[in-house]
């Protein structure tokens, strides 16, 4: 009887371990592969096609995690390894460096989320400082097709010259890094790994591409680039970064970002240089005469109190 009870206890313990493991594996982010489904290889590459930035010698940025998303699996972590990149070196050498190569469950994924860590700035005079970032996560609506026995590829191209902004804290010069990123994905690509994690990619099908920028609230927005002026300030004295542009104050957001931030189509307006809105003359120039993005830039650049009516798309 004693041996019988011991056997039952052991069986219960084993069952509990299996149940706990299952809950841990499927709570939060999904595991990268699924034994019940076929897998395909997914490469993540990082590069920078930036232009020169005045007084800046190098921008060093760490990528801490890359995830992909669909409604069936939720957020799937491709890799959570922290890797550091010297963006100007990538540009000067015209190279793409490997971030991750993983087997991922076959399927269509509709979104990519990149978590970045510290961004360190090295000035031409040798001085180094850490940039403030509005959010550690940037999200792009990029379709990623993972196909059985094929290689898929996602390129993350940081545009440092469009991302870096000079700000003031007290009497000191600071930097804010609001990422502007171009992402593209390919299926059935040929990917070769060279020395020093350098990737060479050819062929395949271009599935999707997107340009995404981050605003001072930490929102990821399609075809967006933050426009700032000499009123840009940062305050880190409270332990939580605050950004001030004109009369608006924004607080660094540490929450997970699940979607892109969208502008309702109903607010789209024709914006041209010299146009009068709310009694103020719009100062351009703008790259296109009509776009929501230009409307927003006009609001920021001219200090207007217009209702932009932004909303989250959950």
C-alpha positions in Angstrom: 0.0 0.0 0.0 2.9 2.4 0.9 4.5 1.7 -2.5 1.2 2.4 -4.2 0.8 5.8 -2.5 4.4 6.7 -3.3 3.7 5.9 -7.0 0.6 8.1 -7.0 2.5 11.0 -5.4 5.3 10.7 -8.0 2.7 10.6 -10.8 1.0 13.7 -9.5 4.3 15.6 -9.2 5.2 14.7 -12.8 1.8 15.9 -14.0 2.1 19.2 -12.1 5.6 19.8 -13.6 4.2 19.2 -17.1 1.3 21.5 -16.5 3.5 24.3 -15.1 5.9 24.0 -18.0 3.1 24.2 -20.4 1.7 27.4 -18.8 5.2 29.0 -18.7 5.8 28.1 -22.3 2.6 29.6 -23.6 1.9 32.5 -21.3 3.1 35.9 -22.5 5.2 35.6 -25.7 5.0 32.3 -27.6 8.1 30.1 -28.0 9.8 30.6 -31.4 8.9 27.2 -32.8 6.0 24.8 -32.5 6.5 21.0 -32.8 2.9 20.6 -34.1 3.7 22.8 -37.1 6.4 22.9 -39.7 9.1 25.6 -39.4 11.0 27.9 -41.6 14.3 29.8 -41.1 14.0 33.5 -40.3 17.0 35.9 -40.5 17.0 39.3 -38.9 19.6 41.8 -40.2 20.5 45.3 -39.0 22.0 48.2 -41.0 22.0 52.0 -41.3 21.8 54.1 -44.4 22.2 57.4 -42.5 23.7 60.6 -43.7 26.4 62.5 -41.8 25.3 64.2 -38.6 27.0 67.5 -37.6 29.4 67.1 -34.7 28.7 63.4 -34.3 31.4 60.7 -34.8 29.4 57.6 -34.0 26.0 56.4 -32.8 26.0 53.0 -30.9 22.7 51.3 -30.4 21.7 48.0 -28.8 18.9 45.8 -30.1 17.5 43.7 -27.2 14.7 41.8 -28.7 12.9 41.3 -32.0 9.3 39.8 -32.1 6.8 39.1 -34.9 3.0 39.0 -34.5 -0.1 37.4 -35.8 -3.6 37.0 -34.3 -3.2 33.2 -33.9 0.1 33.1 -32.1 0.3 36.6 -30.6 3.8 38.0 -30.1 6.5 35.5 -31.0 10.0 36.2 -29.8 12.5 35.6 -32.6 15.4 36.5 -30.3 16.0 38.3 -27.0 19.8 38.4 -27.2 21.2 41.9 -26.7 23.5 42.9 -29.6 25.2 46.3 -30.0 25.7 48.0 -33.4 27.9 51.0 -34.4 25.5 52.6 -36.9 28.1 54.8 -38.7 30.4 51.8 -39.2 27.5 49.9 -40.8 26.9 52.8 -43.1 30.6 53.4 -44.0 31.1 49.7 -44.8 27.7 49.4 -46.5 27.0 46.2 -44.6 24.2 44.3 -42.9 25.0 42.5 -39.6 23.2 39.5 -38.3 21.0 40.0 -35.3 19.3 36.6 -35.2 18.7 33.4 -37.2 16.0 31.1 -35.8 13.5 28.5 -36.8 10.0 29.9 -36.6 6.6 28.3 -37.0 5.3 28.5 -40.5 2.7 31.2 -41.0 1.9 34.8 -42.0 2.9 37.4 -39.5 1.7 41.0 -39.8 3.8 43.0 -37.4 7.4 43.4 -36.2 8.4 44.8 -32.8 11.9 45.9 -32.1 13.1 46.6 -28.5 16.1 48.8 -28.3 18.4 49.4 -25.3 20.9 52.1 -24.7 21.8 54.6 -27.4 25.2 56.1 -26.9 26.5 59.2 -28.8 30.1 59.9 -29.5 30.8 63.5 -30.6 33.7 64.5 -32.8 35.5 66.1 -29.9 35.6 62.7 -28.1 32.8 63.4 -25.6 30.3 60.6 -25.1 26.8 60.8 -23.8 23.7 58.6 -23.6 20.7 59.7 -25.6 17.1 59.6 -24.2 14.5 57.6 -26.0 10.7 58.2 -25.8 10.1 54.4 -25.8 12.2 51.3 -26.0 9.9 49.7 -28.6 9.1 50.5 -32.1 6.4 48.6 -34.0 6.0 48.3 -37.8 3.2 46.8 -39.9 5.4 44.6 -41.9 4.1 41.3 -43.4 6.5 38.4 -42.7 5.9 35.1 -44.6 7.5 32.1 -43.0 7.4 29.1 -45.4 8.3 25.5 -44.8 11.9 24.7 -45.8 12.5 28.2 -47.1 14.5 31.2 -45.7 12.7 34.4 -44.8 14.5 37.6 -44.0 13.7 40.9 -42.2 15.9 44.0 -42.6 15.9 46.6 -39.9 17.5 49.9 -41.2 18.0 52.6 -38.6 18.2 56.1 -40.1 20.3 57.8 -37.4 20.3 61.2 -39.0 16.5 61.4 -39.0 16.3 59.9 -35.4 18.8 62.1 -33.5 17.7 65.4 -32.1 19.5 68.0 -30.0 17.8 69.1 -26.8 18.6 71.1 -23.7 18.5 70.1 -20.0 19.3 73.1 -17.8 22.4 74.6 -19.4 23.6 71.3 -20.9 23.2 69.9 -24.4 21.5 66.5 -24.6 20.3 64.2 -27.3 17.0 62.5 -27.9 16.9 59.4 -30.2 13.4 59.0 -31.6 14.0 56.1 -34.0 13.1 56.4 -37.7 13.4 52.9 -39.2 12.9 51.3 -42.6 11.9 47.6 -42.4 11.4 45.2 -45.2 10.8 41.5 -45.4 11.6 38.8 -48.0 10.5 35.2 -48.4 12.4 32.4 -50.2 15.6 34.5 -50.0 19.2 33.3 -50.3 21.1 34.4 -47.2 24.8 33.9 -46.7 26.7 34.5 -43.4 30.2 35.9 -43.7 32.9 36.7 -41.2 32.0 39.0 -38.3 28.3 38.2 -38.7 28.0 40.1 -42.1 25.0 39.0 -44.1 24.7 38.8 -47.9 21.1 38.6 -49.1 19.9 38.0 -52.7 16.8 36.9 -54.5 13.5 36.0 -53.0 10.2 37.8 -52.9 9.8 41.2 -51.4 6.7 40.7 -49.2 6.5 44.0 -47.4 8.3 47.3 -46.5 7.5 50.2 -44.2 9.0 53.4 -43.0 8.2 54.1 -39.3 9.1 56.9 -37.0 8.6 57.5 -33.2 7.0 60.6 -31.7 7.8 62.1 -28.3 5.0 60.0 -26.7 6.7 56.9 -27.8 4.2 56.0 -30.5 5.3 54.3 -33.7 3.8 56.0 -36.7 3.8 55.2 -40.4 5.9 57.6 -42.6 6.6 59.8 -39.7 9.7 61.8 -38.8 9.8 63.9 -35.6 10.2 67.6 -36.4 11.8 69.7 -33.6 13.2 73.1 -33.0 15.2 75.0 -30.5 12.4 74.7 -27.9 13.1 71.0 -27.5 14.0 70.2 -23.9 14.5 67.1 -21.7 14.1 66.7 -18.0 15.5 63.6 -16.2 15.5 65.0 -12.6 12.4 63.0 -11.6 13.9 59.7 -12.7 11.4 59.5 -15.5 12.3 61.3 -18.7 10.1 64.2 -19.8 10.3 65.9 -23.2 9.1 69.4 -23.8 8.5 70.8 -27.3 6.9 74.2 -27.5 4.2 74.2 -24.9 3.6 70.4 -24.9 5.1 68.0 -22.4 5.6 64.2 -23.1 6.6 61.5 -20.6 8.7 58.5 -21.6 6.5 55.5 -21.9 7.8 52.1 -20.6 4.7 50.1 -21.6 4.7 47.4 -24.2 3.8 48.7 -27.7 1.4 46.4 -29.5 0.2 48.4 -32.5 1.1 51.4 -34.6 -0.3 54.8 -33.9 -2.7 56.0 -36.6 -4.3 59.2 -37.7 -8.0 59.2 -38.6 -8.5 59.9 -42.3 -11.1 62.5 -41.4 -8.4 65.0 -40.4 -6.5 64.9 -43.7 -6.0 68.4 -45.0 -4.3 70.2 -47.9 -1.3 71.9 -46.4 0.7 74.3 -48.6 3.3 76.9 -47.7 1.8 80.3 -47.1 -1.6 78.8 -46.1 -3.3 80.4 -43.1 -4.6 78.1 -40.5 -6.1 79.5 -37.2 -4.7 82.9 -38.1 -1.1 81.7 -38.6 0.8 81.5 -41.8 2.2 78.0 -42.5 5.9 78.0 -43.0 7.1 75.1 -45.3 8.4 73.8 -47.5 6.7 70.4 -47.5 7.6 67.5 -49.7 4.0 66.9 -50.8 1.1 69.4 -50.9 -1.4 66.9 -49.4 -0.8 64.5 -46.6 -1.7 63.7 -43.0 2.0 63.8 -42.2 2.3 67.3 -43.5 -0.7 68.4 -41.5 1.0 67.1 -38.3 4.3 68.8 -39.2 2.5 72.0 -39.8 0.8 71.7 -36.4 4.2 71.2 -34.7 6.3 73.7 -36.7 3.7 76.5 -36.3 2.5 75.9 -32.8 -1.1 75.5 -33.7 -3.8 74.4 -31.3 -5.7 72.3 -33.9 -7.5 69.1 -33.0 -5.4 66.4 -34.7 -7.7 63.6 -33.3 -5.3 60.8 -32.9 -6.3 57.4 -31.7 -4.9 54.0 -30.9 -5.9 51.1 -33.2 -6.4 48.0 -31.0 
